[in-house]
Structures are given as C-alpha cells and as structure tokens.
Amino acid sequence: MQGSANLNLMIKTARIAGRSLAKDFREVENLQVSMKGAGDFVSKADIAAEAIIKEELVGGRPNYGWFAEESDEIKGKDPTRRWIVDPLDGTTNFLHGLPHWAVSIGLEFKGEIVSAVVYDPTRDEMFVAEKGQGAWMNESRLRVSGRSKMIESIFATGVPFGGRVDLPDTLQDLARLAPTCAGIRRWGSAALDLAYVAAGRYDGYWERNLKAWDIAAGILIAREAGGLVEPLNKSGDLLGDGNVICAAEPIFDQFAKVIRSA
C-alpha cells in the first residue's frame, strides 16, 4: 500500500514503540507474579512506549493535537487534526505473558478518523488503513468475511472485569448470542478485535464502555475492509460513548438484532 506521509510516519512510529514493548514483554516472565511488581513494570513499559510515540508524532507534526491513554490531552494549533493513541492495548495480556496486544494509532481530521495503524509486534502484523484507500495487513489487502449464516459465524467481545457495572448486560448478550453462532471469543484487545473483523478472522465484534483510543484506529480499518461499524445505540456517539458493534455486511443485521434486542 502506498500510504500518505502521515500514514508512513504512523507505521514507523508503531514499529519503534513495538520494538520497545517487545523487549519489555520478554522480561515479563522473569518477574515475580504479583500485581505490585509486575503491574508496576508493565505500567512503566506502557508509559515508555507512549513517550516514544509522542516524541515521533508530535515531533513530526507539532501542530496536531494529542489524545492518549497515559498522558494529558494537548490541543494542537491545528484544531482539525489530532492523534488518538493507545500505546499498549491489551495490558492485562501483556502482564500475564500472553502474546496478544497491540499499538494503536489513529489520526482524526474534523472529527473523523482518516488514517489508522494497529500493530501486533508479537506476530509482526501491521494493520493499516486510510479513508477511501482500503485496509491492509502487511502486504495483503483485507476484506471482511462473506459468511451470511449466524450459526457459521464467530464473534468477539470483551467481558467486563472487576465488578464493572456493564457486566450484567454483557452476560445477557452472551446468553442470547451463544445459541445462535459458532463461537464467541474474548481475547482482550479491542484494537485487534476490530482488525480481526477486517481480516475475516472474526465475523463480528461488540463491546461497551471503551475509550476512544481503544477503538479509533480499529474502526477505520474495519470499515475500509468492508465492515459495518455503528454505535450499539444507533443514536450514540461512537468514540464518545465507546459502545461499538461491528460486523461484515452479510451478517450485520442478524448479529445486531441479537445484541440490540435487550
């Protein structure tokens, strides 16, 4: 894919941050398994990766705004553009030595995501998209799956943890959806869930109460691969509310009917 200068900067930045995180990831298994020791280590790895990304992106485009998980928002001199960044999506997986996490970078222009990168360093899979230019994984063009039968489809979600208030809603979703489909996966990275819909690995995905940096890049990648992405509540604000449903077009209406039926 011949990307824009902005996309090329994003790809370069994601690789640099990914190398830093991959180095730290190899050390996780040597840590004492405790929330204090390992948790502090991962937090430092997360913050260090964000510092790398910020240096590259803000240094390269100093007029753009900045919105990320681990640092304060910056209002850019150019009010129409801002970076939306999650330096480590899948922190709990990282903490436990599970190789399923990613760097997520989106570029917003006038309230719409126009360029996106989701990078999985453990598999060296770089998912990218630009508005109107399609979506790619490394050198391969991405297309969502063509399945049209629920019973043949696999879906992904996030199951709330730690007593979050949206747990009952998700459990009800699972109870309605499980009898209708081929399986439900919970892999712990919203950015990769959306990218996997784009790649046809999942047929659909839904989740509640996410942050903009969790899904900004993935939304564009899924859409550019032919997927439909909407707020769970049709009148909702996708990035603002963080309630998302996504699927390939042949299955979307059936899938959405099950999830939205509550």
Phi, psi and omega per residue, in radians:
M1 nan 2.262 3.070
Q2 -1.543 1.718 -3.072
G3 -1.547 2.922 3.067
S4 -1.238 2.997 3.075
A5 -1.064 -0.670 3.112
N6 -1.114 -0.791 -3.123
L7 -1.126 -0.711 3.120
N8 -1.091 -0.660 3.064
L9 -1.117 -0.719 3.136
M10 -1.121 -0.744 3.130
I11 -1.100 -0.827 3.124
K12 -1.025 -0.775 -3.112
T13 -1.134 -0.758 3.131
A14 -1.071 -0.673 3.122
R15 -1.157 -0.733 3.133
I16 -1.103 -0.832 3.116
A17 -1.113 -0.678 3.133
G18 -1.086 -0.684 3.105
R19 -1.116 -0.708 3.102
S20 -1.094 -0.784 3.141
L21 -1.171 -0.698 -3.138
A22 -1.090 -0.666 3.090
K23 -1.099 -0.794 3.121
D24 -1.168 -0.621 -3.121
F25 -1.066 -0.636 3.130
R26 -1.149 -0.348 3.136
E27 -1.543 -0.272 -3.050
V28 -1.015 -0.737 -3.074
E29 -1.155 -0.301 3.128
N30 -1.544 -0.114 -3.110
L31 -1.432 2.640 2.976
Q32 -1.120 2.338 -3.085
V33 -1.386 1.545 3.081
S34 -2.565 2.611 -3.105
M35 -1.112 -0.563 -3.113
K36 -1.247 -0.995 -3.063
G37 -1.164 -0.972 -3.089
A38 -1.194 -0.692 -3.130
G39 -1.087 -0.747 3.104
D40 -1.102 -0.712 -3.138
F41 -1.081 -0.829 -3.118
V42 -1.132 -0.663 3.083
S43 -1.034 -0.727 3.120
K44 -1.156 -0.685 3.106
A45 -1.106 -0.731 3.121
D46 -1.073 -0.874 -3.113
I47 -1.124 -0.705 3.128
A48 -1.106 -0.704 3.121
A49 -1.131 -0.713 3.119
E50 -1.131 -0.655 3.113
A51 -1.084 -0.697 3.093
I52 -1.088 -0.823 -3.113
I53 -1.108 -0.758 -3.133
K54 -1.099 -0.744 3.128
E55 -1.050 -0.760 -3.107
E56 -1.237 -0.829 -3.032
L57 -1.344 -0.825 3.128
V58 -1.212 -0.616 3.066
G59 -1.132 -0.664 -3.120
G60 -1.382 -0.526 -3.129
R61 -2.357 1.307 -3.003
P62 -1.151 -0.288 -3.124
N63 -1.538 -0.190 -3.103
Y64 -1.393 2.680 3.027
G65 -1.349 3.015 -3.053
W66 -2.494 2.238 3.122
F67 -2.454 1.975 -3.015
A68 -2.565 2.926 -3.004
E69 -1.227 -0.681 -2.915
E70 -1.820 0.111 -3.106
S71 -2.572 2.919 -3.097
D72 -1.222 2.603 3.093
E73 -1.179 2.521 3.091
I74 -2.081 2.213 3.041
K75 -1.486 2.069 -3.087
G76 -1.390 2.805 3.043
K77 -1.131 -0.520 3.004
D78 -1.625 1.792 -3.050
P79 -1.280 -0.116 -3.080
T80 -1.574 -0.230 -3.034
R81 -2.252 2.402 3.003
R82 -2.651 2.608 3.026
W83 -1.457 2.412 3.047
I84 -2.134 2.025 -2.854
V85 -2.299 2.306 2.868
D86 -2.084 1.889 -3.060
P87 -1.211 -0.426 -3.123
L88 -2.598 1.616 3.092
D89 -1.621 2.006 -3.008
G90 1.941 0.673 -3.057
T91 -1.042 -0.709 -3.121
T92 -1.129 -0.689 3.048
N93 -1.043 -0.812 3.121
F94 -0.978 -0.818 -3.113
L95 -1.031 -0.631 -3.080
H96 -1.655 0.131 3.124
G97 1.320 0.337 3.112
L98 -1.555 2.165 -3.031
P99 -1.428 1.086 3.103
H100 -2.548 1.551 -3.127
W101 -2.807 2.904 -2.990
A102 -2.699 2.823 2.936
V103 -1.704 2.279 -3.103
S104 -2.170 2.181 -3.138
I105 -2.337 2.155 3.043
G106 -2.117 2.581 3.027
L107 -1.976 2.104 -3.131
E108 -1.738 2.353 3.079
F109 -2.277 2.034 -3.120
K110 0.914 0.791 3.058
G111 1.428 0.082 -3.108
E112 -2.220 2.402 3.091
I113 -1.302 2.177 -3.070
V114 -2.030 -0.323 3.077
S115 -2.473 2.540 -3.027
A116 -2.637 2.498 3.053
V117 -2.417 2.264 2.936
V118 -2.206 2.035 -3.048
Y119 -2.040 2.179 3.076
D120 -1.803 1.736 -3.091
P121 -1.169 -0.483 -3.074
T122 -1.209 -0.460 3.109
R123 -1.965 -0.030 -3.045
D124 0.912 0.822 3.079
E125 -1.881 2.047 -3.128
M126 -1.884 1.853 3.079
F127 -1.604 2.218 -3.094
V128 -2.421 2.713 3.062
A129 -2.771 2.632 2.925
E130 -2.308 2.569 -3.080
K131 -0.986 2.174 3.105
G132 1.407 0.022 -3.074
Q133 -2.013 0.083 -3.136
G134 1.472 3.096 3.136
A135 -2.161 2.597 -3.040
W136 -2.434 2.651 2.926
M137 -2.156 1.954 -2.973
N138 0.939 -2.020 -3.100
E139 -1.781 0.129 -3.053
S140 -1.833 2.316 3.068
R141 -1.225 2.406 -3.113
L142 -1.721 2.454 2.984
R143 -2.433 2.438 3.069
V144 -1.148 2.859 -3.110
S145 -1.187 2.798 3.121
G146 -1.836 0.230 -3.114
R147 -1.151 2.451 -3.126
S148 -2.111 0.001 -3.133
K149 -1.940 2.210 -3.139
M150 -1.002 -0.718 -3.030
I151 -1.180 -0.252 3.096
E152 -1.753 0.006 -2.962
S153 -1.800 2.567 3.056
I154 -1.945 2.364 -3.112
F155 -2.128 2.741 3.130
A156 -2.188 2.664 3.060
T157 -2.732 3.123 2.966
G158 -2.003 2.298 3.107
V159 -1.674 2.083 -3.089
P160 -0.994 2.573 -3.097
F161 -2.159 2.924 3.019
G162 1.099 0.524 3.078
G163 1.262 0.454 3.117
R164 -1.076 2.618 -3.001
V165 -1.202 -0.324 -3.122
D166 -1.569 0.086 3.123
L167 -1.053 -0.806 3.139
P168 -1.016 -0.706 3.126
D169 -1.088 -0.747 -3.127
T170 -1.165 -0.700 3.101
L171 -1.087 -0.643 3.067
Q172 -1.167 -0.696 3.060
D173 -0.984 -0.840 -3.104
L174 -1.073 -0.703 -3.129
A175 -1.135 -0.638 3.125
R176 -1.338 -0.677 -3.006
L177 -1.410 -0.698 -3.000
A178 -0.936 -0.750 -3.125
P179 -1.198 -0.229 -3.026
T180 -1.755 -0.113 -2.939
C181 -2.332 3.124 -3.113
A182 -1.521 -0.182 3.120
G183 2.819 2.775 3.102
I184 -2.261 2.329 -3.122
R185 -2.041 2.542 3.051
R186 -2.310 1.663 -3.014
W187 -1.810 -0.168 2.928
G188 1.575 0.335 3.056
S189 -2.546 1.880 -3.117
A190 -1.080 -0.686 -3.138
A191 -1.050 -0.787 3.127
L192 -1.272 -0.560 3.071
D193 -1.013 -0.814 3.132
L194 -1.158 -0.713 3.105
A195 -1.119 -0.609 3.134
Y196 -1.245 -0.551 2.988
V197 -1.100 -0.760 3.120
A198 -1.034 -0.626 -3.096
A199 -1.482 -0.042 -3.122
G200 1.387 0.168 3.129
R201 -1.345 -0.661 2.942
Y202 -1.918 2.669 3.057
D203 -1.611 -0.344 3.115
G204 -2.927 2.900 -3.084
Y205 -2.694 2.504 3.027
W206 -2.578 2.672 3.084
E207 -2.939 2.733 -3.125
R208 -1.998 2.729 2.946
N209 0.996 0.753 3.037
L210 -1.557 2.916 3.045
K211 -1.714 2.765 -3.110
A212 -0.991 -0.679 -3.099
W213 -1.214 -0.352 3.087
D214 -1.208 -0.591 -2.908
I215 -2.158 -0.164 -3.025
A216 -0.971 -0.930 -3.105
A217 -1.180 -0.748 -3.092
G218 -1.086 -0.608 3.131
I219 -1.022 -0.849 -3.116
L220 -1.162 -0.717 -3.139
I221 -1.057 -0.785 3.120
A222 -1.103 -0.783 -3.131
R223 -1.112 -0.748 -3.110
E224 -1.232 -0.286 3.042
A225 -1.575 0.062 3.098
G226 1.753 0.112 3.134
G227 -1.453 2.739 3.015
L228 -1.737 2.304 3.134
V229 -2.272 2.180 -3.117
E230 -2.423 2.832 2.933
P231 -1.158 2.610 3.066
L232 -1.024 -0.774 2.976
N233 -1.565 2.064 -2.998
K234 -0.961 -0.468 -3.134
S235 -1.643 0.114 -3.069
G236 -1.375 3.011 3.091
D237 -1.778 1.937 -2.969
L238 -1.007 -0.944 -3.135
L239 -1.336 -0.592 -3.100
G240 -1.259 -0.712 -3.108
D241 -1.546 -0.537 3.136
G242 1.266 0.396 3.090
N243 -1.905 1.965 -2.913
V244 -2.257 2.549 2.963
I245 -2.370 2.387 -3.018
C246 -2.547 2.429 3.094
A247 -2.882 2.866 2.962
A248 -1.126 2.557 -3.039
E249 -0.989 -0.712 -3.097
P250 -1.077 -0.412 -3.065
I251 -1.928 -0.149 -2.935
F252 -1.031 -0.885 -3.047
D253 -1.087 -0.722 3.119
Q254 -1.128 -0.793 3.140
F255 -1.104 -0.835 -3.111
A256 -1.113 -0.618 3.127
K257 -1.082 -0.699 3.121
V258 -1.179 -0.824 -3.062
I259 -1.240 -0.649 -3.082
R260 -1.507 -0.035 -3.014
S261 -1.175 -0.347 3.113
A262 -1.183 nan nan
